[in-house]
Amino acid sequence: MEVIVRSFALSPRECQLLELSAAGLDTATLARRLGISRYTVQGVFKSLFGKCDVQSRGALLAMALGPLAPAVYR
């Protein structure tokens, strides 16, 4: 995942969200864990999608985790 962080110049918040989402947490749980609203979580994902040129969380996680990604994300 470190390669993705450096390659796409992810912000600290984007890194947090990416790491937590790798655990399979849903939007509401991510928001609670980060102390932000669900809408902010969605906004950060939108930013991640744009930076990484993907269109879904699954594609983002498959890119970030590679062979470590659960089969559902590949």
C-alpha positions in Angstrom: 0.0 0.0 0.0 3.0 2.3 0.6 3.7 2.4 -3.1 0.2 3.6 -3.8 0.5 6.3 -1.2 3.7 7.6 -2.6 2.8 7.2 -6.3 -0.5 9.1 -6.0 0.6 11.6 -3.4 -2.2 10.7 -1.0 -3.0 13.0 1.9 -2.9 11.8 5.4 -6.7 11.6 5.6 -6.8 9.6 2.3 -4.2 7.2 3.7 -6.3 6.7 6.9 -9.4 6.0 4.9 -7.6 3.6 2.5 -6.1 1.7 5.4 -9.4 1.4 7.3 -11.4 0.5 4.2 -9.0 -2.4 3.6 -10.5 -3.9 6.8 -13.9 -3.9 5.0 -15.5 -1.2 7.0 -18.7 0.5 5.6 -19.1 4.2 5.2 -20.9 4.8 8.5 -18.3 2.9 10.5 -15.4 4.7 8.7 -17.1 8.0 9.5 -17.4 7.1 13.2 -13.8 5.9 13.4 -12.4 9.0 11.8 -14.8 11.4 13.5 -16.1 12.8 10.3 -19.5 12.7 8.5 -20.5 10.0 6.0 -20.5 12.7 3.3 -16.9 13.6 4.1 -16.0 9.9 3.8 -17.6 9.8 0.4 -15.8 13.0 -0.6 -12.5 11.6 0.4 -13.2 8.4 -1.6 -14.2 10.6 -4.6 -10.8 12.3 -4.3 -9.0 8.9 -4.0 -10.9 7.6 -7.1 -9.8 10.6 -9.1 -6.2 10.4 -8.0 -5.9 6.7 -8.6 -8.1 6.6 -11.7 -10.5 4.0 -10.5 -14.3 4.1 -10.1 -15.0 1.9 -7.1 -13.8 1.0 -3.6 -13.2 -2.5 -4.8 -10.9 -1.4 -7.7 -9.1 1.0 -5.3 -8.5 -1.8 -2.8 -7.4 -4.2 -5.5 -4.9 -1.7 -6.7 -3.7 -0.9 -3.2 -3.5 -4.4 -1.9 -2.7 -6.4 -5.0 -2.5 -10.1 -4.3 -3.4 -9.4 -0.6 -6.9 -8.1 -1.6 -9.8 -10.4 -0.8 -11.1 -12.2 -3.9 -14.2 -10.0 -3.8 -12.0 -6.9 -4.7 -10.1 -8.5 -7.5 
